[in-house]
Amino acid sequence: MSRPTQAHLDRTIKKNLPLEVRQQTLSQMQYYMGAKLIEVGIEPQSVIYRWSVETLEDEQICTLSAYWGDSREKLLSGKEPLTGNDLINCARGNAASGVAKTAQLCGYADDVDRFKSVLKQTMAEMGLEIKSLNKLI
């Protein structure tokens, strides 16, 4: 049986909570993910982490994903980029990392122009106007 090469952890956070409380929850998620990786024999520094944020009416579902081994290589290859809602959620969750890093984490490798174009088109198709994503395009 093959060993897993990715792990995912999600939390639902109320949007009306103070920013400090929401940030503390995200920090705890990162700490917990690192501890779990160590527990199963994966070096946390060798892993690529990707955030995804899905916004609901009064909540956000924040997902932290860790990729190593084959999954890491696949993510960095740019062969299977995210599209649609998955692209929006990933871009939203990683926008603070800058456009180049966000493009990489969304599966576009170093093709930033293609990432921007697809993100812009997806936002238009979905009728979305998200300030943090506008900074990326």
Protein Blocks (a to p, Z undefined) as FASTA:
>chain_A
ZZdfbdcddddddfkbcfklmmmmmmmmmmmmmmmmmmnopafklpccdddddddfkbcc
ddddddehjllmmmmnopaccehjllmmmmmmmmmnojklmmmmnonajalklmmmmmmm
mmmmnopacfklmmmZZ
